Amino acid sequence: MEFTITQPRQIVIGGGSVTRIAGLLATFGLRRPLIVTDPFMVSSGLVQRCLDPLEKAGIAAKMFSATVPEPIDTVVEAGVAEIGRGDFDCLIGFGGGSPIDTAKAMAILAAGGGAMRDYKVPHQADLAALPIIAIPTTAGTGTEVTRFTVITDMARDEKMLIAGLAALPLAALVDFELTFTVPPRTTADTGIDSLTHALEAFVSRRATPYSDAQALTAMQLIGANLRAVYRDPRNRAAREAMMLGATLAGLAFSNSSVALVHGMSRPIGAHFHVPHGLSNAMLLPAVTRFGLGQALARYAEAARQIGFAEAGDGDEAAAEKLASGLARLNVDLDVPGPRQFGIDQVAWETKLPLMAEQALASGSPANNPRVPSAAEILTLYHEVWSSGRNAAA
């Protein structure tokens, strides 16, 4: 079996590791960073955890703090303009997935020009203007170690998957202490996002022995700790485990792929402004049940690793426990369905054909164990809407 492994050249993991940012830059001969972050990171003072060690090392960093939740192409363009006004030798993405994804897109667009839509899959984005250092402040997206970024095309209401080596950070600092102030709703949504990454990477048609190893460990860590960090945000051990789990899940799907959940999730986010992790959570039980028969052994093993099934459970019983366990997890984490989130039913129904088209066009559904037709995707969207507060609960 032949496969390729992609990952950052250096990943520093541990509490307080953000203080090593100046030394990390020095390792790669970098001294002129542009920090890409968001207004909350600035107003809350959390970005000072990055700025202070840089200043102590005599590095005068500049900031671009206009990023928004669920990154958009117009902000990326503004970021590229900011790059053009300075003499920067790297970008530091500091924050949740949005600032890091924005930094990746800035590096890609600054290198090649044009419009962000020119780089969506199947285009292979391998040329970056600047290297990226990623410092995540949530345990969820795994973008600190992946070769992907997702950017919304505002003119077309389309969440675009952009893939290539240009989106792969040079290095990452993974400091779980930066997640202590993340609120419970975001903790839950990003946690289910990381669980979805691990599960989809494991059942993907493009899974490899390397991605399997990362995905299995990620599912163990996340399954054992997600409820704990939701109930107690200051639980240090659980926060540390979730941060490591999210990073391992990122390595897994970066070297395998995501599948149908992500393909269907992106249009929900683009059209109805649902946070990415939350839209994944809405879909995960129903989409998982849809695929059980095509990868029974893998879904069963996932159930055992997450903790939904016992080691002695047969594959059919364990796989069923996975689908029901994911539904219970949504209940425990107070995940709303589309209707409870506030989406208008007429608007939902009107958008479904376009959403199904965009889901298929993303390529992710083709990685699913059971590859859906457009009609089956429509059926799943209807099921998620009608299933009440929590999909398949």
C-alpha positions, 0 to 999 in steps of 0.5 A: 500500500502506498500513501503520502503523509503531510504534516507541519515540520514542527508541532509543539504541544503542551500547557504554556507552549505559546510562550515558545513562539519567539524561539519557534520563529527563530528556528525557521529564521523568521522575525517579521510576523503578521498576526492574523486574529479576530476582534475578540482575541484582541479585546479579551487580551488573549492575543497578548499571550502571543504578543508578550513573548515576541516583544520580549524577544525584540520582535515587533509583530503587527496584527490583522484582526478583522477576521470573522467567524466562518471565514469569508473571501472579502476578509481574505482580500483585505488581509492580502492587502495588509500583507502588501503594505508590510515587509512580512516573512510569515503569518501567525494564525492566532485564534479558533479555526477562523483566523487560522483558516483566514491566514491560510487563504491569505497566503494562497491568494497573495501568492497567486492572485485572482479570486479565492474561488479560483482555488477551490477543489479540485484545484490543488493550492500548493503555492503560498506567499508566506509560511504559516505558524498556527496557534489554536485557541479552541479544541476543534477544527484541527486546522493547525495541522491540516492542508485544508482551509474553508472560505465562504464565497460571499457573492455565491453563498458557497463554502469553498473547500481549498486544499493543498500544501500551501494551506499546511502550516509550517509549524503549530503551537498547541497550548490547551491553556488557551482554551480555558475561557472558551464558552460551553456552546463553543466547547461543545460545537468544536468538540463534536467537530473534532469527533466528526473529523476523527470518525470520518477520517476512519471510515473514509474510503481514503483512510490509511494506516497512518490516518487510522492510528491518529483517528483511533486515538483521537476518538478515545480522547474525545469520547472520554472527555467531551462531556467533561469539558462541557460541564466543567470548562476549567477541567485541566485534564479534560481540556488537555485531552481534548486539545490533543484529540483535536490535533490528532483528528486534524492529522487524521483527516488531513491525511485521509479525508472528511466525508458526507457530514462535512459535504452536507455541513458546509452549505448549511453554514453558508446559507444559514450562518450556522457555526461549522461544528454545530452544523456537523453535530446536527447531521452526524447521527443521521449521516452516520446511520446512513452509512453503517451497512457499508463499513460495519466493522469500522463504524463498530470499532469507532463505537468501541473507541469512543466509548459507546460500545463494549469491547465484546459487542459484535459489530452490528450491535456496536455500530447501532450503539454508535448511531444511538450514542451520537444522538444521545451525545447531542442531547447531553450537549444541548445541540439544537436542530435546524428548526430550533436554531431558528432557520425558517422552514420555507427558506430551508426547503427552498435551498435544499436542491442547491445545498445538495448540489453544493455538497456533491460538488465539494467532493467530500461525499464521494469519500463516504462509505456509502456514496449518496445520490443527490436525492439521498442527500435531500432525504437526509436534509429532510430527516435532520429537519424533521427529527426534532431538537436533536438529529435522530434522537 
